[in-house]
């Protein structure tokens, strides 16, 4: 493989975190779908696996957040993503790397700040009450018949 392709080496996740290449595990198999004669012979489907809780450089808080958010996707502590949408193995490898980085990035993202509860302003409360009174008066005027 060319040295400049984006399928080897460490996987950058965030600015301060990269998954080492040695922690990534690749598997290749035959892909389903279009591809003509090559679909029966080429191993173009890619599975990329990593044990995210064992990645070096994680803080305890990040490890806990990963364990909580990826609990449904981890099998024996291993996260696996697959890519088979392209006909070439190289493009599927790139897609799997991007997908894995996106999953880890989303799981590592800090929780959003809690919403600050606010009260309606006095003016909005008064407008609401006056609109209700006006509507009630309109309905009351419909009831009278001479």
Order of alpha helices (4+ residues) and beta strands (2+ residues): beta-beta-beta-beta-alpha-beta-alpha-alpha
